[in-house]
Amino acid sequence: MNVTAIPLEERIIFALDVADPRQARALVDRLSDHLRFFKVGMQLFFAGGWPIVEYIVGRGCKVMLDLKLYDIPATVKLAVRQFAGRGISLTTVHGYGPVVAAALEADTDIQILAVTVLTSFGSEQVSELQFQGSVEDLVLRRARTVLGLGCHGVVCSAHEAALLREQLGQEFVMVTPGIRPSGADANDQQRVATPGRAIADGADYLVIGRPIRDADDPETCITAIQREIALALA
């Protein structure tokens, strides 16, 4: 992945984690002069469907469709085929080998990202999976497996970014949610990091929602984060 090729205004993927499509469109209208990448997750997609995706693409922006697909391989393959031709840049599936392979077999022009371990997971949740190892061990194992299948990239917390770059190299896309500017509330996330730390450790894109959406001045917040990203890249 040639990280220098990613424009600064695309480094932040703004999470449109709202239930009202009208609110989502208003956020796109307000923020699209400052950033050009938006995440549509399950909440918004189930509320607004394809029209919200079409609206974002129609504004000349990119979309990460974050539905985290997990089903039998044949169903995943057919589902991903429904995403083709809609201007989606990135989409997510759970990092289970057969699911990832099926998504890739759909053979669309969309980059497939495998979700390694949700950022709400900590050591307690990993233990419940009866996995003998740390969160980092599980993320590395899953990332190595899916990249070996030809997956375009992974979604992981910034806590594992440096490890994955060291162990698995540069030739894959890394998207990190759980990004919180200094002083921001972690909310329901356990494995969080600042924007500069995540970029310095190897992240290509940062998923950020509430810290921008809830800021007194979202545009100023975006500018500050982009400045921090630029410094980390330098």
C-alpha positions in Angstrom: 0.0 0.0 0.0 1.5 3.3 -1.1 0.3 5.4 1.8 1.7 8.6 0.3 -0.9 8.3 -2.5 -3.9 8.7 -0.1 -5.0 12.4 0.0 -5.2 13.9 3.4 -8.9 14.6 3.1 -9.5 10.8 2.7 -7.5 9.7 5.7 -10.4 10.2 8.0 -13.4 7.9 7.3 -16.2 9.7 9.1 -18.6 7.2 10.7 -22.2 8.2 9.9 -23.4 6.3 13.0 -26.9 7.9 13.1 -30.3 6.4 12.6 -31.9 9.2 10.6 -31.0 9.4 6.9 -31.8 13.1 6.9 -29.3 13.7 9.6 -26.7 11.6 7.7 -27.3 13.7 4.6 -26.9 16.9 6.6 -23.6 15.7 8.0 -22.3 14.8 4.5 -23.3 18.2 3.3 -21.6 19.9 6.2 -18.4 17.9 6.3 -17.7 17.0 2.7 -15.7 20.2 2.1 -13.3 19.0 4.8 -13.2 15.2 4.4 -14.2 12.9 1.5 -14.7 9.4 3.0 -17.8 8.3 4.9 -18.6 5.0 6.6 -22.2 3.6 6.4 -22.8 1.0 9.0 -25.7 -1.3 9.9 -27.7 1.3 11.8 -27.8 3.8 8.9 -28.0 1.2 6.1 -31.0 -0.5 7.7 -32.6 3.0 8.1 -31.7 4.5 4.7 -30.6 1.7 2.4 -29.0 2.3 -0.9 -30.2 5.9 -1.3 -27.8 7.1 1.4 -24.9 5.4 -0.3 -26.0 6.9 -3.6 -26.2 10.3 -2.0 -22.6 10.2 -0.7 -21.2 8.9 -4.0 -23.2 11.6 -5.8 -21.4 14.2 -3.7 -18.1 12.9 -5.2 -17.1 11.2 -1.9 -16.1 7.6 -1.1 -18.0 5.1 0.9 -17.0 2.3 3.3 -20.0 0.0 3.6 -19.4 -1.5 7.0 -21.9 -4.4 7.4 -19.4 -6.9 8.7 -20.9 -9.8 6.8 -20.8 -13.2 8.4 -22.8 -16.0 7.0 -22.4 -19.2 5.0 -19.9 -18.6 2.2 -22.5 -18.8 -0.6 -24.6 -16.2 1.0 -21.7 -13.8 1.6 -20.6 -14.2 -2.1 -24.1 -13.4 -3.4 -24.4 -10.5 -0.9 -21.1 -8.9 -2.0 -22.2 -9.2 -5.6 -25.1 -6.9 -4.7 -22.6 -4.2 -3.8 -21.0 -4.0 -7.2 -21.6 -1.0 -9.4 -22.7 1.3 -6.6 -19.5 3.3 -6.1 -18.5 1.6 -2.9 -14.7 1.7 -2.2 -14.4 -0.5 0.9 -16.6 -3.1 2.5 -16.2 -5.3 5.5 -16.6 -9.0 6.4 -15.6 -10.9 9.5 -12.1 -12.3 9.4 -13.1 -15.9 9.1 -11.3 -17.6 6.2 -14.2 -19.1 4.3 -16.2 -15.9 4.6 -13.3 -13.8 3.3 -12.7 -16.2 0.4 -16.3 -16.1 -0.5 -16.3 -12.3 -0.5 -13.3 -12.3 -2.8 -14.9 -14.8 -5.1 -17.7 -12.3 -5.7 -15.1 -10.6 -7.9 -16.2 -7.0 -7.6 -14.1 -3.8 -7.9 -14.6 -3.2 -4.2 -11.8 -3.7 -1.7 -12.6 -6.3 0.9 -11.5 -5.7 4.5 -11.5 -8.4 7.1 -12.5 -7.4 10.6 -9.9 -9.1 12.9 -11.2 -8.4 16.4 -13.8 -5.8 17.3 -12.3 -2.8 19.2 -14.9 -3.4 21.9 -13.2 -6.7 22.7 -10.6 -7.0 25.5 -8.8 -9.8 27.1 -11.9 -11.1 28.9 -13.9 -11.4 25.7 -11.0 -13.2 24.0 -10.8 -15.7 26.9 -14.5 -16.4 26.4 -13.6 -17.6 22.9 -11.3 -20.2 24.5 -8.4 -18.8 22.5 -5.0 -19.4 24.2 -3.3 -16.1 23.7 -3.6 -12.4 23.8 -5.8 -10.1 21.8 -2.8 -9.2 19.7 -2.0 -12.9 19.1 -5.6 -13.4 17.8 -5.5 -10.3 15.6 -2.2 -11.4 14.1 -3.4 -14.9 13.4 -6.6 -13.8 11.7 -4.8 -11.1 9.7 -2.2 -13.5 8.5 -4.9 -16.0 7.4 -7.0 -13.5 5.5 -4.1 -11.8 3.8 -2.9 -15.2 2.7 -6.2 -15.6 0.9 -5.7 -12.4 -1.0 -7.8 -10.1 1.2 -7.2 -6.4 0.3 -6.8 -5.4 3.9 -7.9 -5.6 7.5 -9.8 -3.6 10.2 -8.0 -3.7 13.5 -7.4 -1.5 16.5 -4.4 0.9 16.4 -3.0 -1.1 19.3 -2.2 -3.9 16.8 -1.2 -1.7 13.8 2.6 -1.6 14.5 2.6 -5.4 15.1 0.8 -6.2 11.8 3.1 -3.9 9.8 6.2 -5.4 11.3 5.0 -9.0 10.8 3.0 -8.7 7.6 4.5 -5.8 5.7 3.1 -2.8 3.8 1.1 -4.3 0.9 -2.3 -4.3 2.5 -4.9 -1.7 3.5 -5.2 -1.1 7.3 -8.2 0.7 8.7 -8.3 1.5 12.4 -11.5 2.4 14.3 -11.5 3.3 18.0 -9.7 6.6 17.3 -10.0 9.2 19.9 -8.3 12.6 20.0 -6.5 13.4 23.2 -9.0 14.0 26.0 -12.0 12.4 24.1 -14.2 9.8 25.8 -13.5 6.2 24.9 -17.2 5.4 25.0 -17.8 1.7 24.4 -14.3 1.1 22.9 -11.5 -0.6 24.9 -8.6 -0.5 22.5 -8.3 3.2 21.4 -5.5 5.4 20.2 -4.9 9.0 19.1 -4.9 9.8 15.4 -1.1 10.5 15.3 -0.2 7.3 17.1 -2.4 5.2 14.8 -0.9 6.7 11.6 2.7 6.5 13.0 2.1 2.8 13.7 1.0 2.1 10.2 -2.7 2.8 9.8 -3.8 4.0 6.3 -7.3 5.2 7.3 -8.8 6.2 10.6 -12.5 5.7 11.4 -13.7 8.6 13.5 -17.3 9.4 14.4 -18.5 10.7 17.7 -15.4 12.9 18.5 -16.1 14.9 15.3 -19.9 14.7 15.4 -20.2 15.8 19.0 -17.5 18.5 18.8 -18.6 22.2 19.4 -17.0 22.9 16.0 -16.7 19.8 13.9 -14.8 21.5 11.1 -12.1 22.8 13.5 -11.9 19.3 15.0 -11.3 17.8 11.5 -8.6 20.3 10.7 -6.8 19.6 14.0 -6.9 15.8 13.3 -5.7 16.2 9.8 -2.8 18.4 11.0 -1.9 15.6 13.5 -2.1 13.0 10.7 0.2 15.2 8.5 2.7 15.5 11.2 2.7 11.8 11.8 3.2 11.1 8.1 6.1 13.6 8.0 
